[in-house]
Amino acid sequence: MTGLRRAVVVGASRGIGKALVEELARRGTAVTGTVRDPHGSGPTGDGRSVVLDLSDPDAGRALEAVVCPGELDALIVNAGIFGPAHQDVAQVECEETAELFWTNAIAPVRLARRLLPLVRRGGVIAFMSSRTASIALNAEGDMELYRASKAALNALSRSFAVKDALPADIAVLLLHPGWVQTEMGGSNAPVTIRQSVAGLSAVIERALDHPTFRFADYQGDELAW
Ligand SMILES: NC(=O)c1ccc[n+]([C@@H]2O[C@H](COP(=O)([O-])OP(=O)(O)OC[C@H]3O[C@@H](n4cnc5c(N)ncnc54)[C@H](OP(=O)(O)O)[C@@H]3O)[C@@H](O)[C@H]2O)c1
């Protein structure tokens, strides 16, 4: 049984987000997942799902309609995209850059700031970051656009934590789910979705009532900035 009684997972139509909703529901959490397409497959938790698209500047309104202030133990902003396959600064178009940085960095923090009043004191706001966000650990130099967008998420989350969440006694986690077998991670990834979401759930649960700011992986290990 998890310590999370009530949670929201943003970006739960497939992959890690969908499995996280199912894992939390299995552990006894009342969990709402958000999807862009209400007619898609979506998560099979307790059946609650809400339509939310991060590209909508008003994203969050639908959640405010179904979650009461102070009700959430955890808000988990999981949605993310990889960006153009070439990942090349020399080739990327302005519009592609805007979509990538909006979806992976600006919109998650904007949504979290808007929904902060829904999270209880001692609760957790978790962003799905990536080990690739680490500037110190970038030994390969690949995936340069995706890396930069997740590094931007980390930077913006720090400001959000310091200005907004930590003063309200709410923890902020930047989580690396592992290299996971999803559409984004591909079939060569070493970590199964089940392993990832079991670990992520435990890391989030451990942050309850410990208002800290951390960049950590699904096994709870700290990552270098
Ligand atoms: N897989 C890995 O190895 C790995 C490693 C490090 C970090 N991550 C991060 O972990 C998170 C989940 O990754 P994943 O592998 O599960 O990816 P995925 O299978 O590609 O799923 C991405 C999810 O994000 C949603 N999404 C994308 N754009 C959205 C938008 N504008 N508004 C709302 N939802 C949106 C998708 O919804 P639709 O179905 O509507 O497109 C889908 O539910 C991402 O943030 C990713 O960057 C993954």
The ligand as a Tripos MOL2 file, in Angstrom:
@<TRIPOS>MOLECULE
LIG
   48    52     1     0     0
SMALL
NO_CHARGES

@<TRIPOS>ATOM
      1 N1         11.4720    6.1200  -22.4720 N.am      1 LIG1
      2 C1         12.6420    6.5300  -21.9970 C.2       1 LIG1
      3 O1         13.6660    5.8100  -22.0950 O.2       1 LIG1
      4 C2         12.7630    7.8760  -21.3040 C.ar      1 LIG1
      5 C3         14.0060    8.2130  -20.7660 C.ar      1 LIG1
      6 C4         14.1380    9.4380  -20.1050 C.ar      1 LIG1
      7 C5         13.0460   10.2760  -19.9630 C.ar      1 LIG1
      8 N2         11.8510    9.9300  -20.5250 N.ar      1 LIG1
      9 C6         10.7210   10.8630  -20.3450 C.3       1 LIG1
     10 O2          9.6390   10.1770  -19.7210 O.3       1 LIG1
     11 C7          8.3800   10.7220  -20.1660 C.3       1 LIG1
     12 C8          7.5040    9.6120  -20.7280 C.3       1 LIG1
     13 O3          8.2220    8.9930  -21.7780 O.3       1 LIG1
     14 P1          7.6680    7.7170  -22.5810 P.3       1 LIG1
     15 O4          8.8600    6.9390  -22.9700 O.co2     1 LIG1
     16 O5          6.5420    7.0750  -21.8430 O.co2     1 LIG1
     17 O6          7.1170    8.4700  -23.9010 O.3       1 LIG1
     18 P2          5.9340    8.0900  -24.9040 P.3       1 LIG1
     19 O7          5.6720    6.6360  -24.8820 O.co2     1 LIG1
     20 O8          6.3150    8.7440  -26.1910 O.co2     1 LIG1
     21 O9          4.6580    8.8520  -24.2480 O.3       1 LIG1
     22 C9          4.6500   10.2500  -24.1630 C.3       1 LIG1
     23 C10         3.3920   10.6980  -23.4620 C.3       1 LIG1
     24 O10         3.3820   12.1430  -23.4440 O.3       1 LIG1
     25 C11         2.1200   12.5790  -23.9900 C.3       1 LIG1
     26 N3          2.2490   13.8840  -24.6400 N.ar      1 LIG1
     27 C12         3.1120   14.2540  -25.6210 C.ar      1 LIG1
     28 N4          2.8780   15.5240  -25.9930 N.ar      1 LIG1
     29 C13         1.8450   15.9650  -25.2150 C.ar      1 LIG1
     30 C14         1.1340   17.2060  -25.1250 C.ar      1 LIG1
     31 N5          1.3920   18.2580  -25.9190 N.pl3     1 LIG1
     32 N6          0.1290   17.2970  -24.2030 N.ar      1 LIG1
     33 C15        -0.1840   16.2590  -23.4140 C.ar      1 LIG1
     34 N7          0.4380   15.0580  -23.4530 N.ar      1 LIG1
     35 C16         1.4370   14.9330  -24.3530 C.ar      1 LIG1
     36 C17         1.7520   11.4960  -24.9920 C.3       1 LIG1
     37 O11         0.3780   11.6070  -25.3310 O.3       1 LIG1
     38 P3         -0.1760   11.1790  -26.8250 P.3       1 LIG1
     39 O12        -0.4260    9.6990  -26.7650 O.co2     1 LIG1
     40 O13        -1.4300   11.9950  -26.9670 O.co2     1 LIG1
     41 O14         0.8910   11.5500  -27.8120 O.co2     1 LIG1
     42 C18         2.1060   10.2570  -24.1860 C.3       1 LIG1
     43 O15         1.1120    9.9750  -23.2220 O.3       1 LIG1
     44 C19         8.7420   11.8060  -21.1900 C.3       1 LIG1
     45 O16         8.7630   13.0700  -20.5650 O.3       1 LIG1
     46 C20        10.1480   11.4130  -21.6430 C.3       1 LIG1
     47 O17        10.8810   12.5230  -22.1320 O.3       1 LIG1
     48 C21        11.6740    8.7500  -21.1790 C.ar      1 LIG1
@<TRIPOS>BOND
     1     1     2 1
     2     2     3 2
     3     2     4 1
     4     4     5 ar
     5     4    48 ar
     6     5     6 ar
     7     6     7 ar
     8     7     8 ar
     9     8     9 1
    10     8    48 ar
    11     9    10 1
    12     9    46 1
    13    10    11 1
    14    11    12 1
    15    11    44 1
    16    12    13 1
    17    13    14 1
    18    14    15 2
    19    14    16 1
    20    14    17 1
    21    17    18 1
    22    18    19 2
    23    18    20 1
    24    18    21 1
    25    21    22 1
    26    22    23 1
    27    23    24 1
    28    23    42 1
    29    24    25 1
    30    25    26 1
    31    25    36 1
    32    26    27 ar
    33    26    35 ar
    34    27    28 ar
    35    28    29 ar
    36    29    30 ar
    37    29    35 ar
    38    30    31 1
    39    30    32 ar
    40    32    33 ar
    41    33    34 ar
    42    34    35 ar
    43    36    37 1
    44    36    42 1
    45    37    38 1
    46    38    39 2
    47    38    40 1
    48    38    41 1
    49    42    43 1
    50    44    45 1
    51    44    46 1
    52    46    47 1
@<TRIPOS>SUBSTRUCTURE
     1 LIG1         1 GROUP 0 **** ****
